[in-house]
Amino acid sequence: DACQCTYFQCDDLVYDPRIPRAANVTACLQANQQYTIEGTCKYCMDCAGDICTCRSNNSCDVIGMVAAVAFVLLGLVALLLLLRNALRLYTFRTTVRYHEQDKFAIEEWQKSPVMGFL
């Protein structure tokens, strides 16, 4: 069921957003980005009875974490490709004899060490 937020909690301070707040509650609200200056939640909340605790944007919206994981995986794939091309270039330059170079399965663009990093 839906939260019935009569009170909010910022750190260990419980307050009613409908009445004037003490200075320490206002300082807590200003120090925590998940609260509005009025004392309500900017993003989403956790409820325990009629007391609600605001959560940060990162814990409410998972798309940022999904994007971070996707880009890390993409970076790993790019790193593996770089290592593969570097190994092929090393093999081509150190073990393939000059007269056998045309038979080695390597593209012309792969022969440049700079292209492995682009």
NORJO-V909018 format. One record per backbone hydrogen bond with DSSP energy under -0.5 kcal/mol. CO is the residue of the C=O (numbers start at 1). NH is the residue of the N-H. E is the energy in kcal/mol with one decimal. If there is no record, write none. Layout:
# NORJO-V909018
co:CO nh:NH e:E
co:CO nh:NH e:E
This chain:
# NORJO-V909018
co:3 nh:5 e:-0.7
co:4 nh:6 e:-1.3
co:7 nh:52 e:-2.4
co:8 nh:15 e:-2.7
co:9 nh:11 e:-0.5
co:9 nh:54 e:-0.6
co:10 nh:13 e:-2.6
co:12 nh:14 e:-0.5
co:13 nh:10 e:-2.7
co:15 nh:8 e:-2.8
co:15 nh:17 e:-0.6
co:16 nh:19 e:-1.4
co:22 nh:26 e:-1.9
co:23 nh:27 e:-2.4
co:24 nh:28 e:-1.7
co:25 nh:29 e:-2.4
co:26 nh:30 e:-2.1
co:27 nh:31 e:-1.6
co:28 nh:32 e:-1.1
co:31 nh:33 e:-0.6
co:32 nh:35 e:-1.5
co:34 nh:42 e:-2.6
co:34 nh:43 e:-0.6
co:36 nh:39 e:-1.5
co:40 nh:36 e:-2.9
co:44 nh:55 e:-2.9
co:46 nh:53 e:-2.8
co:48 nh:51 e:-1.5
co:49 nh:4 e:-0.6
co:50 nh:6 e:-1.4
co:50 nh:7 e:-2.6
co:50 nh:52 e:-0.5
co:51 nh:48 e:-2.5
co:52 nh:9 e:-2.4
co:53 nh:46 e:-2.8
co:55 nh:44 e:-0.7
co:56 nh:60 e:-1.2
co:57 nh:61 e:-2.7
co:60 nh:62 e:-0.6
co:61 nh:64 e:-0.5
co:62 nh:66 e:-2.3
co:63 nh:67 e:-2.5
co:64 nh:68 e:-2.2
co:65 nh:69 e:-2.4
co:66 nh:70 e:-2.4
co:67 nh:71 e:-2.5
co:68 nh:72 e:-2.1
co:69 nh:73 e:-2.5
co:70 nh:74 e:-2.3
co:71 nh:75 e:-2.2
co:72 nh:76 e:-2.1
co:73 nh:77 e:-2.2
co:74 nh:78 e:-2.3
co:75 nh:79 e:-2.3
co:76 nh:80 e:-2.5
co:77 nh:81 e:-2.3
co:78 nh:82 e:-2.3
co:79 nh:83 e:-2.6
co:80 nh:84 e:-2.4
co:81 nh:85 e:-2.5
co:82 nh:86 e:-2.5
co:83 nh:87 e:-2.4
co:84 nh:88 e:-2.3
co:85 nh:89 e:-2.5
co:86 nh:90 e:-2.6
co:87 nh:91 e:-2.8
co:88 nh:92 e:-2.5
co:89 nh:93 e:-2.5
co:90 nh:94 e:-2.0
co:91 nh:95 e:-2.3
co:91 nh:96 e:-1.1
co:95 nh:97 e:-0.5
co:97 nh:100 e:-1.4
co:97 nh:101 e:-0.6
co:98 nh:101 e:-1.1
co:100 nh:103 e:-1.3
co:100 nh:104 e:-0.8
co:101 nh:104 e:-0.6
co:104 nh:106 e:-2.0
co:107 nh:110 e:-0.6
co:108 nh:111 e:-1.2
co:109 nh:112 e:-0.9
co:112 nh:116 e:-0.6
co:114 nh:117 e:-1.5
co:114 nh:118 e:-0.6
